[in-house]
């Protein structure tokens, strides 16, 4: 394989490969008939490693009775990123119907918290429209840990079209609504008890497939000792071949995982020295091909060794129809790695370094980072992350993947590299984790400058920090700080034609807009937009800038220009598939203003509600409050006083979170005055003198008394679960309690709720 060929594309293809039934397969016709015949929403095959889950799925796929197409995804540890996970799912579906899921795939990078709305719901509609009968297989689902993925699969199951069935293979019950599926009769479950080999099936494996010529009593004893565990039987078979006295070995074989390492050593010792060394050295790989294995072993005979290992039934699983790529059976790979660490500990780090170099040369950054981290070459890992995080976060939307990279680094490495601090800071901004942003901004300011680009287009560390500080201040609702940081960023980019200055100008324009300085805001936005348009620079800042500029023009009765700007923003949103992204909120708000000005109050109602949904989803407090206030004023105009008051109160709750909401504070005050609303505050006399609960803490305290989870409380208040936890800890401390129930009881005693 030449260096010009990207291994990432090949590895992705192997993850979508439907495994073919292996040579010597023990047929399971009754289980296959059950899977073929029971057309329920979910097939769940759940059992520990080595029980034949994947083998059963592949046999089902190959059976003559099954006529449906299979979309197959073999999951691994890197697939807990929702963007990556659904990218593989859509790619698997497109292997059946090439046009299926195009809109979902395009929306993935910017979907964020709108994963269900932007990706899964449109995909369901396309599946219904296609009428394609298919099975979606998610193999090794236990390796997925991200809650958004589980939530999105649960949504898919609830709304699954009749022409689609989902099959999940997992070592543990997935966190999906299994109980409700059972109650509705919508799940078929196959577990270890049903996967257990009977005496007759064990005989087929040991004698017919592996040619051991064991007597019936020996087969029965092995079946009994392994409890029908397929991998245990196969490992026993490999061990039997090395013993003269087979009966004595069978009598001693325990078949449990506590002694399995001893039997593995016997199996390995029975192999030729070259093959044994090959197996151990390549065990560090999740997937392997001959050139990659040659890079590790430096022997040049990897193709021959792979062929010999497959011929010897050494738990080698082909990952494509050409048998170019393989993996070890998960259990066998774990045992090999354990033996490598025991017998050759000095080799482990070097093997990972060789694997990292090969993957780096073949443009597979994810695998390269995994291997350099495993080798504990953390500075090299940090360098790779610094070079590649921006593309994954801002262009591919794989935020969780980059978080996984950064989490593998020691904290001292992270906090001494400003590029990595900025990466963490931008991720925290995108996820609405405002407290974390300040932590990493402070760390970045304490770092010495680092080589290479710091953030996208910033020309210096100070400029990059100012850019991040301005964006964070805008999101958390601190207009004065946003204005100050944006002005600093503009000043640190003196080249009037630079893209960095253009982005900073848009941030400055947004801050001035919320400060009520309309003329200056319009000028700053115009400067930034003109430069970015000239470069055809595809960035969310363009969409947001157009939205703010359109709102300014609409509010100053320049409706023709406002319509042009809003229309441009909407065309970009559609072509870039940003419709569910938080950056689209200002454009939706501007559209609401234009519709209201044109007398389409129902359309304006929808646009303002849409702007609030998008802004809340992205933690954009100022945009959210602005949309809610505009919506409240519209509802008053429509004479729905109750709806207007509700929206105004919601806006008040949002502004209470904003350190400096700028002109929005006065706008809301006037709105509340017209609606005869007075801000309700808990009387100080109800609180002990030393309690000093903030307004936000009081709000959260009241919600703690409900059945809402902390995640749901965060959604209700448009803050992150981590922020809810932080406030809850402060509440517990101030109330002198240790848990939620005690806090509620104490609060009631004090008359707080």
N, C-alpha and C positions, 0 to 999 in steps of 0.2 A: 504494500500500500504506500503510495507516494505521499510526500509531505503536503502536496497541494490538495489532497482529498481530506475533507473534514470528517473526523470520526464521529462527531456529534450527529450528523445526518444518518450515518450507518447505525449508530446505537439507537437512535429514535426508531428507525425501521425495525430493529430487532425487538423493541418493546411492543410493537404492534403485530408481530409474527404469531400466527396461530400454531402452536406446537403440533407436530405430527405424532401419531401414536408410535411409541418406541418399539424397536425390535424386541421380540419376546414378551410383548404385552400380555398380561393375564386378563382376559376379557371379563367385564362386569355387566353382562347383558341386563340383569334385573335393575341395577341402578341406572343404566343408560335409558332403559325403557321408561323408568319413572321420570327422569329429566325430560325426555322427549314428550311424554304424554301429559305432564301436568303444566299447563300453560298459565301459571300464576305469575304475579308481578315479579317476584324475587325468588331466585334459587340461591340458597345460602349453603355452601359447603364449608363447614367449620371443623377443624381438627388440628392437632399439633403438627410439627414438621415431620415429613416423611410418611404421611398416611395416604398419599396418592391423590391429593385434591386436584392438582393440575393435570395429572394423568387421566383422571376420570373426565374432566372437562374436555380434554383433547379427544378422548374416545367418543364422548357424546357428539362433538363436532364432526367426527369422521363417520358416524353411524349412518347407514343407508336410510334409516327412518327419519333422520333429521334433514329437512329441506331448507331451513332458514339460513340466512347469511350470519356469520359471526364477526362482530367488531371486538377485537381482543386487545386489552392493555395489560402488559406485565408491569406491575408497579414496583418501584424500589424506594429507598430511603430518601431520595431527592424529590419525590413527587408530592410532598406535603405542601408545596406551593400551589394555591388554587389556580393560578394562571397556567402553570406547567401541567397540572393534573387535567384541567379541562382542555388544554391544547392537545394532549394525547388522546383524550376521549373523542374530540372532534376529528382529529386525524384518523383515528380508527374507524369512525363512521364514514369518513370520506373515502376510505378504502373500499367501501361498499357502494356508496353513492357520492361521486366526486363533488357535486355541488352542494351537498348537505352541510349546513352549519357555517356557511361563509360569513354571514352577518355576526354570528356568535363568536367566531374566531377573530374577526376584525375588532369586536368590542372588548375582547379579553384584556388587552394591556391597560385600558383605562377604566375597567369595570369597578375595581376596588370593592367597597362594601356593597355595591349594586350587582354582585355576581349573579344572583338569582334573576333579577329583573333584566339585566343587560345580556346575559349569556344563556342561562338555563331555560327561561320562559320562551325566548325566540327559538331556541333549539327544539323544544317540545313542539312548538307550532310547525316547524319544518318537518319533524318526524311524522306528525299527523298528516301533513300534506303529501309527504312522499309515499305513504302507505306501504313502505318497504318492510317486509317481515324480517325481523332481525333479533339477535341476542347480543347484548352488550356484556362482555366478560371483563370483570375487574379482578385480576389475579393478584394474590399477596396483598390484599386490602389492609391487613394489619400493619403494614408499613406506613400507612397514612395517618397522621395525627392532627391535622389542622381542622379545627371546628368548622370554619366556613365550608370546607369540602363536605364534611358529614351533613351539614345543614342543606347544602345544595343537592346532594344525592337524596336526602329525605324528601326535598321538594319534588325532585324528579320522580321518585317513587309514588308520591301522592297524586301526581298528575300524569303518570305514565300512559302513553297511548296504547291501545289494544294491540297494535302491531309490533310492540317492543317488549322484550323481557330482559331483566338484568340478572346476571349470575355473578355472585361474589364468592371468591375463595379466600379464606382468612384463617389464621391460627386462633383468633379470639372473636367473640361476638362483636361486630362493629357497632358503634354508637348510633344506631339507626332505630326508627320506631318499629322494632320487631314485634313487640306485644300487640300493637294495633294491627299489624299485618297478619299476625296469627289469628287474632279475633275475627278479622275479615276473611280468613281463608285465602290470603293472597301470598303465602310464602311456602315454599318447599324447602325443607331442611335435611341435609345429609351430614351426619356427624361421625366421629371416630368409630362408634359402635357399628355403624352400617358399612364403614370403609374397611373394617377388620376382615382380613383374609380368613376364609373358612379352611378346614383341613384340605378339601379338594382343591381350592384355589392355591393354597400353599404348595400342594403337590405339583400343580401346573407350573408354578414359578420355579421351584427348586429342581424338579426333575425334567419337565418338558422344555422349559425356557433355558435353564442354566445347566442342564445335563449332569446333575450330581449323582443320580442313581441311588437315592436314599430309600431306605425301607419305609413302609407306612408308619411304623412306630416312631422312627426318627423324625419324619415329617410332622407327625402329631405333636411330638415333644417340642420341636422348634416352634411350631405354631402356638403351643401353650406358653412356652417361655417368652415369646415376643408378643403374645396376645394378639396375634394377627397383624402386627405392625409391619407394613410393607418394607420400609427402609431397614428395620431390624432383621427381617428375613433375608433381604438381599445382602446385608453386611455379614450375616451368619453364613450365607452361601459362599461369599468370598473367603471367609475364614476357614470353612470346611475344606476348601481345596488345598489348604496348606498343611493339613493334618493327616498323618497316616492312620491314626485310630479315630475314625470319624465318630463312632459311637461315644467314645470318651469325651470328645469335644462337645457333642450334642448334649451329653449329660451335664457338662459344666457350663454351657452357654447360659448366661443370665438373661440376656435380651433387654436389659434396662439401660437407660442412658447414663447411669452411674459408672458402669463398667465398659461402656461403648468405646471409650478412648483406648482401652487396652486392646480391644479387638481391632480397632483401626490400625494400631501399631503393627499388629500381626499381618494385617492386609498389606500395609505399606512395606513391611520387611520382605514380603513374598514377591514384590515387584522388582524388576530389573533396577539397578542403582540409578541409571539415567532417568528412567520414568519416575522413580520415587522422588528424586531431586526436583524434577520438573513439576510434579504435583505440589510439592511443598512451596516452591518459589512462586508459582502462579496462583496460589491460594489467596493472595491479597487482593486479587482482581474480582470485581463484581461481574464483569463480562470480559471475554478475551478472544483475541484472534491470533493467528500465528505470528504476524509481525510484532504485535505487542508482547507476546510471550517471549519472542527472541530477544527483545530489548531487556527483558528481566533476566533471562537465563544466560544470555550471551553465548549460547551454544549453537544457534543456527539450525536447529532441527525441530522447531516447535510444531510444524505441520505433521511431522512423523509421530511425535509424542502425543499430539491430540488424537490422531487416528488410532494409535495403540491404546490410549486410555478409553476411548469410546468402544473399541472392540472388546476390551476387557471388562466392560460394564462397570466402570469406575465412576458411576454417578455423574457422568458428563451429559449436560443437556444442550442439544443444538438449538440455536436461536434464529436460524434462518434456513431456508430450503436448500441453500448452497453449502451449508455446513462450513461457513467462513467464521461465524461467531458462535461462541459457546459460553456457558456458565456451569459451575459446579452445582449439584443439588445443594440447597441451602444448608442442610444438616451436615453433609459431607464437607462443604467448604468451611463451616465453623470448626469442625474437628481438625481439618488440615491446618487451619490458622493457629489453633491451639497447639498442635504438635510443632509447627514452625517456631512459634514463640518459645516453646520448651526446649527444643533441640538446637535451634540456631538463632538465639535472640539477637545476636550481633548483625544478622542479615536483614532484619525486618525493616529498619529505617532506610537502608540503602535500596532495597527493593521498591519501597514506596517512592523514593527519589527517582529511580529509573522509570517507574510508571508515570510519575508526574511529568518528567521530561518528554516522554513519548506523547502523552495527551496534550501537553502544551504545544508541541510541534505540529500536532494534528488539529489544532484550534478547538480543543475540548477543554475549556477553562474550568468547568464545573468539576470534572474528574481530576484535573490537575490540582485544583485547590484541595480537594478531598485527600489526595495522596500526599501533598507537601505538609498538610496539617497532620496527617497520620504519622509522618516522619518527624513531626515536631519542628519542622523548619518554618517557624511562625513568621519570621521576617519575610521570607520568600512568599508565604501565603498572603501576608499583608500587602506586599507589592502587587501580586496578581489581582487581589480584590480592588486595590486602589485604581488599577488600570481598567477594570472591567465592570465595576458596579453600576456606573451611570447608564450603560446600555441596557442592562437588565432591569433597572428600576424605572427609568424614564421612557424607554422605547418598548421593552417587552412586558413591563408591569410585574416582573417576577420578584416582588419585594420580599416575600418569605424566603426565597432562595438566598438572597443576599444576607438576610438576617441570619440564616443558618450558617453561612460562611463566617460572618463576624462573630457569632456566638462560639465558634470553635477556637477563637484566638484568646490567649491570655489577656486579661484586662490591661496589663501594663503595655502590651504591644498596641492595643487599640487606642489607648489614651495618650500615647506619645507620637502618633502619626496623625497630623491634622487632616489628611485626606480621608482617613477612616472615621475620624470624629465627624467630619462633614457628611460622610455617607450615612452615619447613624443619625445625625441631625435631620437630614432631608427625609430619611425614612420615617422618623418620628413625626415630622410635619405632615407627611402624606397619610399617616395613620391617626393623626389627631392627638398624639401623645405630647401635649404641650410642655409638661414638666421635663420630659426627657430632652427636648430640644435645648432648653437652657443649660442642662448639664453638659451636653456635648459641645455647645457653643463655647462655654467656659473652658472646656478641655482644649478645644481647637485654638483658642486665644493664647493658651499657655504653651503651645507647641512651637518649636522652631519651624521655619518654612521647609517644605518638602519638595523634592524634584517632581517635575511632570505636572500635568493639569490637575487643578484642585477641585473645581466643580464646573463641568461643562466648558464654559467660555471665560470664566473669570481669569484675569491676568495676574492676580496676586492673592496671597492668603487673606490679607485684610479685605480685599474686594469680595472674595468668596464668603467670608464671615458676614460682611455687611449684607450681602444678598440674602443669605439664609436668615439673618436676624430680621430683615424687613419682611420677608415672606411669613415668618413665624408670627411677628407682631400683627400683621394683617389678619392672619387666621384666628389668633386668640383674642383679637378685638382691642388692641392697644394702638390707637391711631397716632398719638404723638410719637411713640417709639418707632412705629412703622415709617412715619415721615422722616424722622431723624436718620434712621438706618438707610432708607432708600436714597436720601440726599447724599449720605456718605458714600454709598455704592456708586452713585453717578459721578461724584467727585473723584473717586479712585479709578475711574475709567475715563481718562481725559480725551481719548480718541473718540471724536464725535461719530465716527462711522462704525464703531465696534459693536458687535452683537451683545456683549456684556453690558454696555451702556444702554442699549435699547431695552433689554430686559429690566434693568434697574429703573429706567424711565417709566416703564409700565407700572412697576411697583410704586414708584413715587406718585404717578397719576392716580392710582387707586387710593393711596393714603390721603392725597389732597381732596379727592372726591368725598371721602368719608369725613374729612375735616370741614367740608362745606366751601372750599375754595375752588369754585367751579372753573373759572378761567384758567388758573394755573394748572389744574388737573387736566383740562382739555389739551393744553399745550404739551404737557409731559406725555400724555397718552399718544398724541399725534406723532411726536418725535419718535417714540419707541415703535409704534406700529409701522410707520413709514420705512424704518430701517429693516425691520423683520420681514415686511412684505417684499422689499427689494431683494432679500436673500432667499425668499420662499422658505423661510425657516419654520419648520413644523414643530410648534411648541404650544402647550396649553396657555402660555402667557399671551399669545396672540388672540385666542378665543376670549379670555377674560378681559383683555384690554379693549377689544371691540365691544364687548358687552357693557363695560363701564362707560365707554365713550358714547355708545348709543343711548344709555340712560341719561347722561348729561345733556345730550342734544334733545331728548324727549322732554326733560324737565324744564328746558329753556325754550320750549315751543319751536325748536328747529326740527320739525317732524320729518321732512324729506330726508335730511342728512341722517337722522336717527334711523329711519327705515332702511337706508342704504347700509349703514353700519351693522344693524341687527341682522339684516339679510345676509351680509357677508359672513358674520359670525355663524349663522345657522347653516350656511352652505359648507363652511369648514367643519362644523360639528358633524354634519352628515357624512361628508367625504372622509373625515378622519375617524369616524365611528366613536365620537366623544359624547354621544347623547346621554349616557348615564353617568358621566364624570362630573365631579363637583365644580370643575372649572367652567362648566356650561351654565352655572347658576346666574351670573350677571347677565348673560344674553337672554335667558328666560325672563328675568326681571324686566329687562328693557322691552321685550316683546309685550309683557303685561302692560307696561306704561303706554305703549303705542296702541294696543287694543282698547285700553280704557279711554285714551284720547279720541279714538275713532268711534266710541259708543258701543263697542262689543264687550259688554260687561261680563258676560258668561265666559268669553274667551280669555279675558283678563284674569278672571277668577282662576281658571285652569293654569294660566301661565305663572301667576304668583305662587300658587300652591306647588307647582312644579319646581320653581326656583327655590322655595323653602325646603322641599324634599332633597334636592341636589346639594344645597349648601349644608343642610344638617348632616347629610351622609358623609360629607368631607370635613366636618368640623369647622366650617367657615362661619364664625360667629357673626361677623359684620354683615355678610351677605344674607345669612339666615334672618337676622333681626330686620334688615332692610326689607326683605321679602314679606315678612310677617306684618310689619307696619303698613306697607303698601296694600297688603291684602286686607288688613283691618279697616283701613280708610275706604277701600273699595266696598267692603261689606256694609259699612255705614251708609255709603252712597246708595247701595241697593236696599237699604232699610232693614237689613238683618242685624239688629243691634246685638243680639245674643252671640252670633258668630263673630262680630267685630270685637266685642269685649273679650271673648275667648282668645282670639288671635293677639290682641293687645297684651293680655296677661302673659301669653306665651312669649311674646317679644320682650316683655319686662324680665322674665326669667332668664332669657338669653343675655340681655344687656347687663344683668347683675353679675354675669361671668366675665364681662369685658372690663379690663382695667381702664380703658379710655375709649368709649364708643363714639367720640367725636360728635358730629351734628345729629346723629341718630338719637342721642339722649333727649335733645330738645324736641325733635320731631315726634318721639314717642310721648313725651309729656303733653304736647299739644293734642295728640290723638286721644290720650287718656282723658284729657280735659273735656273734649267734645263728647266722649262716651260716659262722662261722670264717673270715672274710675279713679280711686285713690290707692296708691301703693300700700299694700298691707304689710306691716312689719310687726313682729312679735314684741309686745311691750317689754321693755327692759326689766320692769318690776317682777316679771314672772320668772326671771332667771336669777340664780345665785350670782353674787357679785363677781366671783372668780370664774364663771363658766365661759362667757364670751364666745358663744357659738356664732359663727358667721351666718349670713343669710343663706349662702349656698349649703352650709352644713345643716341648717334647719330644714331646708328643702329636702335634702337627702335623708335626714332623720325621719321626716314624715313618710317618705317612700319606703324606708326600711320597715315601717309598720304594715306595709302591704305585702301581697304575695309575690311581688316582682323580684326576680333575681337581680344580682348586681349588674349583670350584663344588660338586662332589660331596663334597669334604672339608668344606666349610661345612655341607652338608646333614647329613653324618654327625655333626658336632659341634654342630649347631643354632646356627651363627654365620653371618654374612653373608660372601659372597665377598670383599668389601672388607676385612673383619677378617682373613680367611685371608691375603690379600695383605700386609697390614700385618705380621702375625706372620712370614710368610715372609721379608720384607725384613729384619726384625730377626735372624732365624736366619742368613741369608746374611752379614749384617754381622758377627755374633758368630763365625761359623765361618771368616770370611775368604774367602768364595767369592762367585761372581757369578751362579750359576744353580742350578736344582734338582738337576741331575745331579751337579754338583760338591758340593753340600750332602750328598747321599746318600752319595757316596764318602767325604767327610770324616767323616761321622757313623759310618760303618762302621769307619773307621780308629780312631776314638775309642771304639768299643764302645758307641755310643749306640743303635744299631739292629742 
